[in-house]
Amino acid sequence: MQNVPARPGRPARWPSWVPRLLVQRLALAGIEHPWRHQVEAAEHARAGRSVSIATGTASGKSLAYLLPALTAVLGEEPPDPDPGDDEPGTTNGRSVGSSVSGGTGGSRARGGRAVPAAAGRGAGVRAAVPGDGTVLYLAPTKALASDQLRSLRALKLAKVRAATYDGDTPPDERSWVRQYADYVLTNPDMLHRSILPGHARWAAFLRRLRYVIIDEAHGYRGVFGSHVAQIIRRLRRVCARYGASPVFVLASATTAEPAVTARRLTGVPVVAVAEDASPRAAASFALWEPPLTDLRGERGAPVRRTATAEAADLLADLVVQDVQTLAFVRSRRGAESVALSARRALEEAVPELADRVAAYRAGYLAEDRRALEAALRSREIIGLASTNALELGVDVSGLDAVLVCGWPGTRASLWQQAGRAGRAGQEALAVLVARDDPLDTYLVHHPEAIFGTPVEATVLDPDNPYVLGPHLCAAAAEMPLTSDDVELFGPAAADVLGDLVRRGMLRRRASGWYWTRRERATDLADIRGAGGPPIQVVEASTGRLLGTVDEASAHTTVHQGAVYLHQGETFLVEVLDLEDSVALVEPAEPDYSTTARDVTDIRIIETLRSSSWGEATLCFGTVEVTRQVVAYQMRRLQSGEVLGEKPLDLPPRTLRTRAVWWTLSESQLRGLGDLDLPGAAHAAEHASIGLLPLFATCDRWDIGGVSTALHPDTGLLTVFVYDGHEGGAGFAERGYSDAAAWLHATRQAILACECESGCPSCIQSPKCGNGNEPLDKHGAVLLLGELLREGPREGSMVTNG
């Protein structure tokens, strides 16, 4: 148990340029004073400097961007004659942002030029400035944009014409938004597919664009973040076409290097505000490891009670105590399972409470999501099991407790999720329930890796050619690309443009590069890495649409025979039709869950970097991975006991990506004696995949691995860990950079595990295509020890060889 002490707030005065009307409306919402970090970020934005505010959950990041953004719409007023001191002293006001949830802000610019502005009070009396600016707000989810719109409308500012523009917006409303809205809330998908391709229809809005708010910026990582980085560059290019140069305001959970990450995302210099001045209630943070059961899993390994079963019991117990609790679960299926199990437990113990527990996840219809959000705010729902759809900023702060079911991938996400608990002045509870997984086990036994370590830097790679190419095509379709545009899109743009011309996708003329095809260029970029059109999940007997699953996940989640959960109901998949993008399901009540199994081959295309660790070699480069789902395994729900496995006939999938790999020489292996080399390498691969999320902003489902005692491309024992996204996502590169610390932690995790010959807490993987055969725990320790014997000391960075 870790106790996080309470922290007093450090208030500040309202900036002199903020309209009195806005201050009055915020006061009516219970916000008497801003906090220092809010004012600091707002002043940067108003002065024309792009800014990233990276402070804790419920720290009121939204006010930092609302002050300059709403001022741009409403217009400024002259300050009071006597501005007084910088600090109001004490305040009984609520934490700013308790009524208006987190976000970011923008700047004043006229005709593309920043208007000089004083940075704070005491700058002298100015004439009122009329509000003629517009604001574009970007959120990673529709739910967050809708939540922000609700908060804006609660301020009752008649002059602010705010509206969402997303996939749920009816066609007639879209026309109104384009013509009249001055505060548009949307997401990167709509910016990519609708606003930028149709920029001529948005000319009046873009010409007056002062601020671009990028909310939950820490969520823009990996391939998705790389796509969003290029979309933002396209936005900057289109804005310049209309004479606008908006200021970017990014709101993020606490992350390492927020200014560096924000600059990589936006392509412009960014100032960071990272010192949190908001008050924080005391919190208790528990690390919870489920107990071992009497059951045995693969190869006789001991089996712990599943994290979802443990979280469901904890959720039910807390609901009985009227403790409003949010359980964050890694997968859609897991969220459904936790809610279903908690409801069943309550039906037996306190039946009247069973209906006050629900599940929330992406893939639900819009009206279902809105109803669940409203029920949570009104406390009609006391227990909610959710995917990270509710991590990303929807205003559900002020809960009593948070359960985090399994390591969420990064420390930043852990603190973001835990921060959802804590009513004003009341102590909160957060519990990390460990999965039977190498990383989770390592963390509950090494709490200093959570509480004594800075959060990670966000990893993204805008120069990934598989990301950059489609966006260059989209940009050329929006307006012909010129030589001056090449620098905007990054150092890799020139080479990628040449390749696009050779492939006939762009045509080079004296005036620039032109899109050559009749189809929409935006269709080339799959920004969320879904891999194709979503699979519709349909109840076969009624034709009812239950939800959708992204195409890339279909092979593993809605294959024939899969158990599919939806709002507490259980279904079995009867047919997966990939051509028609539909999965037909029927209601059922199986007492098991299903897990897909796959086999993987890997081929080295190019070695980009390498380092010699004595006779061992560490490499980073481009690989081609061929993966095929070949079977699925059935496991009993409560115990995780393996009930059986059935074959599947699905097509293979191939991707070209980036990987980190290491080799040992023949003489090194001879010195280790008689080892089961395939089993030792396989065990080391599994454990290293499990521990990489501690060093890169990913989870084990973002990455994959292959190991072999003799790889045809190296002629040596080789262990690969690769990014599970076309072109790479930056995770393997971070593994290469932090290889010493990563692989030392991997070896330590295997050594520290109490099992005799390997278990899910150290070397077994839940997604192993070979049924966790062969595995050699002792051999993995020896292999990693030999690899590290002449490598860098733990914690040092790898240099290029």
LOSE-484555 format. One record per residue (C-alpha): residue in three letters; x, y, z. Coordinates in steps of 0.1 Angstrom, whole numbers, padded with zeros to 4 digits, always signed. Layout:
% residues N
ALAXYZ;...
% end
This chain:
% residues 801
MET+0000+0000+0000;GLN+0013+0034-0010;ASN-0001+0066+0006;VAL-0001+0096-0017;PRO-0003+0127+0006;ALA-0027+0156+0001;ARG-0014+0187-0016;PRO-0027+0222-0011;GLY-0036+0243-0042;ARG-0017+0275-0053;PRO-0042+0299-0067;ALA-0036+0329-0089;ARG-0056+0359-0101;TRP-0076+0359-0133;PRO-0056+0374-0162;SER-0067+0410-0169;TRP-0076+0402-0205;VAL-0102+0376-0196;PRO-0138+0389-0203;ARG-0157+0397-0171;LEU-0187+0377-0184;LEU-0165+0346-0186;VAL-0152+0351-0151;GLN-0188+0356-0138;ARG-0200+0324-0155;LEU-0170+0304-0142;ALA-0178+0317-0107;LEU-0214+0304-0110;ALA-0199+0270-0119;GLY-0180+0271-0086;ILE-0147+0283-0099;GLU-0136+0312-0079;HIS-0099+0314-0088;PRO-0076+0297-0114;TRP-0045+0278-0103;ARG-0011+0290-0112;HIS-0004+0264-0139;GLN-0036+0273-0156;VAL-0028+0310-0158;GLU+0008+0303-0169;ALA-0004+0281-0198;ALA-0031+0306-0207;GLU-0007+0335-0208;HIS+0017+0315-0231;ALA-0011+0308-0255;ARG-0025+0343-0256;ALA+0010+0356-0262;GLY+0012+0335-0294;ARG+0033+0306-0280;SER+0022+0271-0285;VAL+0021+0254-0251;SER+0017+0219-0236;ILE+0001+0216-0202;ALA+0011+0183-0187;THR-0004+0180-0152;GLY-0023+0155-0133;THR-0059+0142-0137;ALA-0085+0167-0125;SER-0060+0195-0123;GLY-0082+0217-0145;LYS-0062+0216-0177;SER-0094+0226-0196;LEU-0094+0261-0180;ALA-0059+0267-0193;TYR-0072+0265-0229;LEU-0107+0278-0223;LEU-0094+0312-0211;PRO-0076+0322-0243;ALA-0100+0302-0266;LEU-0132+0317-0253;THR-0116+0351-0251;ALA-0108+0349-0288;VAL-0145+0343-0295;LEU-0160+0367-0269;GLY-0134+0395-0273;GLU-0111+0411-0246;GLU-0120+0438-0221;PRO-0097+0464-0205;PRO-0084+0454-0171;ASP-0095+0469-0138;PRO-0077+0501-0129;ASP-0060+0485-0099;PRO-0051+0449-0108;GLY-0037+0442-0073;ASP-0013+0415-0064;ASP-0005+0385-0085;GLU-0018+0361-0059;PRO-0052+0361-0043;GLY-0040+0345-0011;THR-0064+0319+0001;THR-0095+0305-0017;ASN-0124+0283-0008;GLY-0131+0276-0044;ARG-0132+0242-0060;SER-0103+0229-0081;VAL-0106+0246-0115;GLY-0117+0220-0140;SER-0141+0202-0116;SER-0170+0215-0137;VAL-0152+0218-0170;SER-0129+0189-0177;GLY-0093+0188-0191;GLY-0081+0203-0224;THR-0059+0228-0241;GLY-0059+0263-0256;GLY-0049+0286-0284;SER-0037+0322-0293;ARG-0049+0354-0308;ALA-0038+0360-0343;ARG-0052+0382-0370;GLY-0047+0374-0407;GLY-0021+0348-0398;ARG-0001+0373-0376;ALA+0001+0371-0338;VAL-0013+0402-0321;PRO+0013+0415-0296;ALA-0001+0410-0261;ALA+0011+0417-0226;ALA+0019+0386-0206;GLY+0000+0394-0175;ARG-0016+0420-0152;GLY-0002+0454-0149;ALA+0004+0457-0186;GLY-0016+0489-0189;VAL-0052+0496-0200;ARG-0061+0485-0235;ALA-0091+0491-0255;ALA-0116+0462-0258;VAL-0107+0438-0286;PRO-0137+0424-0305;GLY-0140+0386-0306;ASP-0138+0374-0341;GLY-0116+0343-0337;THR-0125+0306-0341;VAL-0113+0276-0321;LEU-0108+0240-0333;TYR-0108+0214-0305;LEU-0095+0179-0312;ALA-0102+0149-0289;PRO-0092+0113-0295;THR-0128+0101-0289;LYS-0163+0113-0297;ALA-0173+0108-0261;LEU-0147+0134-0249;ALA-0158+0159-0275;SER-0194+0155-0265;ASP-0185+0159-0228;GLN-0166+0191-0235;LEU-0196+0205-0255;ARG-0218+0198-0225;SER-0194+0217-0202;LEU-0192+0247-0226;ARG-0230+0249-0229;ALA-0232+0248-0191;LEU-0214+0282-0191;LYS-0244+0297-0210;LEU-0223+0321-0232;ALA-0248+0331-0258;LYS-0222+0345-0282;VAL-0202+0312-0283;ARG-0216+0290-0310;ALA-0200+0257-0301;ALA-0208+0224-0318;THR-0194+0189-0323;TYR-0186+0178-0358;ASP-0181+0140-0359;GLY-0196+0108-0372;ASP-0227+0112-0351;THR-0235+0147-0365;PRO-0265+0146-0389;PRO-0259+0160-0424;ASP-0281+0191-0420;GLU-0263+0200-0387;ARG-0229+0197-0404;SER-0238+0224-0429;TRP-0248+0247-0399;VAL-0215+0240-0381;ARG-0194+0249-0412;GLN-0212+0282-0417;TYR-0218+0294-0382;ALA-0199+0276-0355;ASP-0169+0294-0339;TYR-0159+0267-0315;VAL-0158+0233-0333;LEU-0152+0201-0314;THR-0141+0172-0335;ASN-0116+0143-0337;PRO-0085+0135-0358;ASP-0106+0112-0380;MET-0131+0139-0391;LEU-0102+0164-0396;HIS-0085+0138-0418;ARG-0115+0126-0438;SER-0139+0156-0439;ILE-0126+0190-0428;LEU-0092+0190-0446;PRO-0104+0175-0479;GLY-0133+0199-0479;HIS-0113+0229-0467;ALA-0129+0253-0492;ARG-0162+0249-0474;TRP-0145+0257-0441;ALA-0127+0288-0455;ALA-0144+0313-0433;PHE-0137+0292-0402;LEU-0101+0285-0410;ARG-0093+0321-0420;ARG-0102+0332-0384;LEU-0087+0302-0366;ARG-0068+0313-0336;TYR-0063+0282-0314;VAL-0061+0245-0320;ILE-0067+0225-0288;ILE-0053+0190-0287;ASP-0068+0173-0257;GLU-0055+0141-0241;ALA-0023+0145-0261;HIS-0006+0116-0243;GLY-0030+0093-0261;TYR-0014+0102-0295;ARG+0013+0076-0295;GLY+0026+0048-0317;VAL+0011+0046-0352;PHE-0020+0065-0343;GLY+0001+0094-0329;SER+0023+0093-0360;HIS-0008+0097-0383;VAL-0022+0125-0361;ALA+0012+0143-0364;GLN+0009+0143-0402;ILE-0027+0154-0401;ILE-0017+0184-0380;ARG+0010+0192-0405;ARG-0017+0191-0432;LEU-0039+0214-0411;ARG-0011+0239-0407;ARG-0006+0239-0444;VAL-0043+0245-0452;CYS-0045+0272-0425;ALA-0015+0290-0441;ARG-0034+0289-0474;TYR-0061+0311-0457;GLY-0037+0334-0439;ALA-0040+0318-0405;SER-0013+0306-0381;PRO-0030+0291-0351;VAL-0014+0286-0318;PHE-0015+0250-0305;VAL-0024+0242-0269;LEU-0020+0206-0258;ALA-0034+0191-0227;SER-0017+0159-0215;ALA-0014+0136-0185;THR+0020+0140-0168;THR+0046+0127-0192;ALA+0084+0129-0196;GLU+0096+0155-0221;PRO+0062+0171-0228;ALA+0077+0199-0249;VAL+0097+0175-0270;THR+0068+0152-0276;ALA+0044+0181-0284;ARG+0069+0195-0309;ARG+0071+0161-0326;LEU+0033+0159-0327;THR+0027+0194-0340;GLY+0059+0203-0358;VAL+0061+0237-0341;PRO+0081+0249-0310;VAL+0062+0243-0278;VAL+0066+0256-0242;ALA+0058+0231-0215;VAL+0039+0238-0182;ALA+0043+0208-0160;GLU+0042+0220-0124;ASP+0008+0211-0110;ALA-0006+0238-0087;SER-0040+0223-0081;PRO-0050+0208-0047;ARG-0051+0170-0044;ALA-0068+0149-0018;ALA-0049+0122-0001;ALA-0051+0088-0018;SER-0043+0052-0009;PHE-0028+0032-0037;ALA-0028-0006-0033;LEU-0010-0032-0054;TRP-0031-0064-0054;GLU-0018-0098-0066;PRO-0045-0124-0071;PRO-0039-0157-0052;LEU-0026-0189-0067;THR-0053-0216-0073;ASP-0050-0253-0071;LEU-0053-0256-0108;ARG-0024-0262-0132;GLY-0021-0247-0167;GLU+0001-0254-0196;ARG+0030-0277-0188;GLY+0017-0280-0153;ALA+0024-0244-0144;PRO+0006-0229-0113;VAL-0024-0207-0123;ARG-0034-0175-0104;ARG-0069-0164-0102;THR-0076-0141-0132;ALA-0073-0103-0127;THR-0108-0099-0142;ALA-0124-0123-0117;GLU-0106-0106-0088;ALA-0116-0071-0101;ALA-0152-0082-0105;ASP-0153-0094-0068;LEU-0137-0062-0056;LEU-0161-0041-0077;ALA-0191-0059-0063;ASP-0178-0055-0027;LEU-0173-0018-0032;VAL-0208-0013-0047;VAL-0223-0030-0017;GLN-0205-0004+0004;ASP-0219+0024-0018;VAL-0184+0033-0030;GLN-0188+0046-0065;THR-0161+0027-0084;LEU-0147+0027-0119;ALA-0129-0005-0130;PHE-0105+0001-0159;VAL-0100-0031-0179;ARG-0075-0037-0208;SER-0099-0051-0234;ARG-0135-0047-0245;ARG-0142-0083-0237;GLY-0126-0080-0203;ALA-0147-0049-0194;GLU-0178-0069-0203;SER-0166-0099-0183;VAL-0159-0078-0151;ALA-0193-0061-0153;LEU-0211-0094-0159;SER-0193-0112-0131;ALA-0199-0084-0106;ARG-0236-0083-0115;ARG-0239-0120-0110;ALA-0223-0117-0076;LEU-0246-0089-0066;GLU-0277-0109-0078;GLU-0268-0135-0052;ALA-0259-0111-0024;VAL-0279-0079-0029;PRO-0302-0083-0059;GLU-0314-0047-0059;LEU-0279-0035-0067;ALA-0272-0057-0097;ASP-0287-0032-0121;ARG-0264-0004-0108;VAL-0234-0021-0124;ALA-0226-0017-0162;ALA-0199-0020-0188;TYR-0187+0009-0211;ARG-0165+0005-0241;ALA-0158+0017-0276;GLY-0180+0000-0302;TYR-0213+0008-0284;LEU-0238+0028-0302;ALA-0237+0066-0295;GLU-0269+0067-0276;ASP-0258+0038-0253;ARG-0226+0056-0245;ARG-0243+0089-0237;ALA-0268+0071-0214;LEU-0241+0054-0195;GLU-0221+0086-0190;ALA-0252+0104-0177;ALA-0260+0075-0153;LEU-0225+0075-0139;ARG-0226+0113-0132;SER-0260+0110-0115;ARG-0248+0080-0094;GLU-0276+0059-0109;ILE-0246+0036-0117;ILE-0223+0028-0088;GLY-0200+0004-0105;LEU-0187+0007-0140;ALA-0163-0015-0159;SER-0147+0004-0188;THR-0119+0002-0213;ASN-0097+0033-0215;ALA-0125+0050-0234;LEU-0132+0066-0200;GLU-0096+0073-0193;LEU-0094+0099-0220;GLY-0109+0128-0203;VAL-0147+0123-0200;ASP-0156+0142-0169;VAL-0160+0114-0144;SER-0136+0128-0118;GLY-0148+0126-0082;LEU-0155+0089-0080;ASP-0147+0072-0047;ALA-0124+0044-0060;VAL-0107+0032-0091;LEU-0097-0004-0099;VAL-0070-0008-0126;CYS-0074-0044-0139;GLY-0039-0052-0152;TRP-0010-0028-0159;PRO-0025-0002-0184;GLY+0007+0000-0205;THR+0023+0031-0191;ARG+0028+0049-0158;ALA+0012+0079-0174;SER-0020+0059-0180;LEU-0019+0044-0145;TRP-0019+0078-0129;GLN-0044+0091-0154;GLN-0068+0063-0145;ALA-0061+0065-0107;GLY-0068+0102-0108;ARG-0104+0096-0117;ALA-0110+0089-0080;GLY-0112+0116-0053;ARG-0140+0138-0044;ALA-0132+0173-0031;GLY-0114+0169+0002;GLN-0121+0132+0005;GLU-0095+0105+0005;ALA-0096+0082-0026;LEU-0087+0046-0032;ALA-0069+0032-0062;VAL-0060-0005-0067;LEU-0038-0021-0094;VAL-0050-0057-0097;ALA-0021-0076-0113;ARG-0026-0100-0141;ASP-0007-0133-0143;ASP+0019-0116-0165;PRO+0056-0110-0163;LEU+0053-0072-0161;ASP+0024-0071-0136;THR+0042-0096-0114;TYR+0075-0076-0116;LEU+0057-0044-0106;VAL+0038-0057-0076;HIS+0071-0070-0063;HIS+0090-0038-0073;PRO+0067-0009-0063;GLU+0096+0015-0067;ALA+0092+0009-0105;ILE+0058+0026-0102;PHE+0061+0051-0073;GLY+0097+0060-0075;THR+0102+0064-0113;PRO+0093+0093-0137;VAL+0066+0087-0162;GLU+0076+0077-0198;ALA+0080+0098-0228;THR+0054+0093-0255;VAL+0067+0074-0285;LEU+0057+0082-0320;ASP+0074+0082-0354;PRO+0059+0107-0379;ASP+0087+0098-0405;ASN+0074+0062-0408;PRO+0070+0060-0446;TYR+0039+0038-0443;VAL+0023+0068-0424;LEU+0039+0097-0443;GLY+0031+0084-0478;PRO-0007+0084-0475;HIS-0007+0118-0459;LEU+0015+0133-0487;CYS-0011+0119-0512;ALA-0039+0134-0491;ALA-0021+0168-0489;ALA-0016+0168-0527;ALA-0053+0161-0532;GLU-0062+0190-0509;MET-0038+0214-0527;PRO-0008+0205-0550;LEU+0023+0201-0530;THR+0051+0225-0536;SER+0088+0224-0528;ASP+0082+0247-0499;ASP+0059+0221-0484;VAL+0085+0193-0483;GLU+0102+0207-0452;LEU+0069+0209-0433;PHE+0063+0171-0436;GLY+0098+0162-0422;PRO+0132+0149-0434;ALA+0118+0117-0449;ALA+0093+0135-0472;ALA+0116+0140-0502;ASP+0124+0103-0505;VAL+0088+0093-0500;LEU+0076+0117-0526;GLY+0100+0102-0551;ASP+0086+0067-0543;LEU+0050+0079-0547;VAL+0059+0094-0582;ARG+0075+0061-0592;ARG+0044+0042-0581;GLY+0022+0065-0602;MET+0003+0079-0572;LEU+0016+0115-0576;ARG+0027+0133-0607;ARG+0056+0158-0606;ARG+0051+0190-0626;ALA+0070+0223-0626;SER+0046+0237-0601;GLY+0047+0208-0577;TRP+0032+0173-0570;TYR-0004+0164-0580;TRP-0027+0136-0569;THR-0033+0114-0600;ARG-0062+0092-0591;ARG-0100+0095-0590;GLU-0105+0079-0556;ARG-0102+0097-0523;ALA-0066+0100-0512;THR-0077+0101-0476;ASP-0088+0064-0479;LEU-0051+0054-0481;ALA-0044+0063-0445;ASP-0058+0040-0418;ILE-0051+0063-0389;ARG-0061+0041-0361;GLY-0044+0010-0375;ALA-0076-0009-0380;GLY-0064-0024-0412;GLY-0096-0021-0432;PRO-0134-0016-0427;PRO-0147-0025-0393;ILE-0164-0058-0388;GLN-0200-0055-0379;VAL-0212-0078-0352;VAL-0248-0089-0359;GLU-0271-0112-0340;ALA-0280-0138-0366;SER-0315-0146-0355;THR-0327-0109-0353;GLY-0304-0089-0375;ARG-0296-0066-0345;LEU-0263-0047-0348;LEU-0245-0052-0315;GLY-0214-0032-0323;THR-0182-0032-0344;VAL-0147-0047-0342;ASP-0117-0033-0361;GLU-0106-0055-0389;ALA-0071-0061-0375;SER-0086-0076-0344;ALA-0113-0097-0361;HIS-0091-0127-0365;THR-0085-0129-0328;THR-0118-0116-0313;VAL-0146-0127-0336;HIS-0133-0158-0353;GLN-0157-0188-0355;GLY-0163-0202-0321;ALA-0152-0170-0302;VAL-0170-0159-0271;TYR-0183-0123-0277;LEU-0196-0102-0248;HIS-0219-0071-0252;GLN-0234-0052-0224;GLY-0235-0082-0201;GLU-0249-0106-0227;THR-0228-0135-0240;PHE-0227-0146-0276;LEU-0209-0173-0296;VAL-0196-0164-0331;GLU-0211-0187-0357;VAL-0196-0171-0388;LEU-0168-0146-0396;ASP-0172-0133-0431;LEU-0142-0112-0439;GLU-0153-0104-0475;ASP-0186-0089-0463;SER-0171-0075-0430;VAL-0196-0092-0407;ALA-0196-0116-0378;LEU-0228-0134-0371;VAL-0234-0143-0334;GLU-0260-0161-0314;PRO-0268-0158-0276;ALA-0252-0184-0254;GLU-0239-0189-0219;PRO-0206-0208-0221;ASP-0186-0211-0189;TYR-0154-0204-0207;SER-0136-0176-0226;THR-0116-0180-0258;THR-0081-0169-0268;ALA-0067-0170-0303;ARG-0034-0188-0311;ASP-0011-0178-0340;VAL+0022-0188-0356;THR+0047-0162-0368;ASP+0077-0161-0392;ILE+0101-0132-0395;ARG+0126-0121-0422;ILE+0153-0094-0418;ILE+0150-0067-0446;GLU+0176-0042-0434;THR+0197-0036-0403;LEU+0196+0001-0394;ARG+0217+0001-0362;SER+0238-0024-0343;SER+0259-0026-0312;SER+0284-0052-0302;TRP+0282-0065-0266;GLY+0313-0086-0267;GLU+0305-0115-0290;ALA+0268-0108-0287;THR+0251-0083-0310;LEU+0221-0061-0305;CYS+0204-0048-0337;PHE+0175-0026-0348;GLY+0161-0026-0383;THR+0133-0034-0407;VAL+0117-0069-0408;GLU+0089-0086-0426;VAL+0065-0106-0403;THR+0040-0132-0415;ARG+0014-0141-0389;GLN-0015-0165-0391;VAL-0042-0173-0365;VAL-0044-0211-0365;ALA-0065-0221-0335;TYR-0083-0209-0304;GLN-0081-0220-0268;MET-0109-0223-0243;ARG-0103-0214-0207;ARG-0127-0217-0177;LEU-0139-0182-0166;GLN-0132-0181-0129;SER-0100-0203-0128;GLY-0083-0198-0162;GLU-0081-0236-0165;VAL-0075-0247-0201;LEU-0104-0268-0214;GLY-0093-0275-0249;GLU-0082-0261-0283;LYS-0098-0260-0317;PRO-0082-0253-0351;LEU-0091-0223-0373;ASP-0086-0217-0411;LEU-0078-0180-0415;PRO-0056-0163-0441;PRO-0021-0152-0431;ARG-0013-0115-0426;THR+0020-0099-0436;LEU+0035-0066-0424;ARG+0067-0048-0428;THR+0077-0033-0395;ARG+0106-0025-0372;ALA+0122-0048-0347;VAL+0150-0051-0321;TRP+0169-0084-0320;TRP+0199-0099-0304;THR+0222-0128-0312;LEU+0247-0150-0294;SER+0277-0165-0310;GLU+0283-0203-0312;SER+0312-0200-0288;GLN+0290-0183-0263;LEU+0264-0210-0265;ARG+0291-0238-0262;GLY+0302-0221-0229;LEU+0267-0225-0215;GLY+0268-0263-0217;ASP+0239-0285-0226;LEU+0208-0263-0229;ASP+0174-0266-0246;LEU+0183-0237-0269;PRO+0149-0233-0285;GLY+0131-0234-0252;ALA+0156-0210-0236;ALA+0153-0185-0264;HIS+0115-0188-0265;ALA+0113-0181-0228;ALA+0136-0151-0230;GLU+0115-0138-0259;HIS+0082-0141-0239;ALA+0097-0124-0208;SER+0112-0096-0228;ILE+0079-0088-0246;GLY+0063-0088-0212;LEU+0088-0062-0198;LEU+0092-0039-0227;PRO+0060-0018-0218;LEU+0079-0007-0187;PHE+0103+0012-0210;ALA+0081+0022-0240;THR+0046+0036-0242;CYS+0030+0003-0253;ASP+0015-0029-0240;ARG+0024-0064-0249;TRP-0005-0065-0275;ASP+0013-0037-0295;ILE+0044-0059-0300;GLY+0052-0094-0310;GLY+0082-0117-0309;VAL+0099-0146-0326;SER+0128-0167-0314;THR+0149-0194-0330;ALA+0180-0214-0321;LEU+0192-0208-0357;HIS+0177-0180-0378;PRO+0184-0183-0416;ASP+0192-0145-0419;THR+0218-0144-0390;GLY+0230-0180-0388;LEU+0228-0177-0350;LEU+0205-0180-0321;THR+0183-0149-0325;VAL+0155-0134-0304;PHE+0133-0107-0321;VAL+0108-0083-0306;TYR+0089-0063-0332;ASP+0063-0035-0335;GLY+0029-0050-0344;HIS+0021-0021-0368;GLU+0029-0016-0405;GLY+0061+0005-0408;GLY+0068+0004-0370;ALA+0055+0025-0341;GLY+0087+0034-0323;PHE+0084+0008-0296;ALA+0112-0015-0308;GLU+0134+0015-0313;ARG+0129+0025-0277;GLY+0137-0011-0267;TYR+0170-0008-0287;SER+0178+0025-0269;ASP+0170+0012-0234;ALA+0181-0024-0241;ALA+0205-0027-0211;ALA+0178-0017-0185;TRP+0151-0036-0203;LEU+0170-0069-0206;HIS+0184-0066-0170;ALA+0148-0062-0158;THR+0137-0091-0179;ARG+0163-0114-0164;GLN+0155-0102-0129;ALA+0118-0109-0134;ILE+0124-0145-0144;LEU+0149-0151-0115;ALA+0125-0136-0090;CYS+0095-0157-0099;GLU+0088-0184-0074;CYS+0076-0211-0098;GLU+0099-0240-0106;SER+0098-0243-0143;GLY+0079-0213-0157;CYS+0044-0198-0154;PRO+0024-0169-0168;SER+0040-0146-0143;CYS+0074-0150-0159;ILE+0079-0169-0192;GLN+0045-0181-0204;SER+0025-0159-0228;PRO-0013-0157-0232;LYS-0009-0153-0270;CYS+0018-0179-0278;GLY+0010-0196-0310;ASN+0029-0227-0300;GLY+0010-0233-0268;ASN+0040-0222-0247;GLU+0061-0251-0260;PRO+0091-0253-0257;LEU+0101-0232-0227;ASP+0131-0234-0205;LYS+0131-0210-0176;HIS+0166-0218-0163;GLY+0180-0216-0199;ALA+0165-0181-0204;VAL+0183-0168-0173;LEU+0216-0182-0186;LEU+0211-0168-0221;LEU+0202-0134-0208;GLY+0231-0135-0184;GLU+0255-0143-0212;LEU+0240-0116-0234;LEU+0244-0090-0207;ARG+0279-0101-0195;GLU+0298-0078-0218;GLY+0269-0053-0225;PRO+0264-0018-0210;ARG+0257-0016-0174;GLU+0220-0015-0163;GLY+0203+0018-0171;SER+0228+0031-0197;MET+0217+0039-0232;VAL+0228+0019-0262;THR+0251+0038-0287;ASN+0251+0030-0324;GLY+0278+0007-0337;
% end
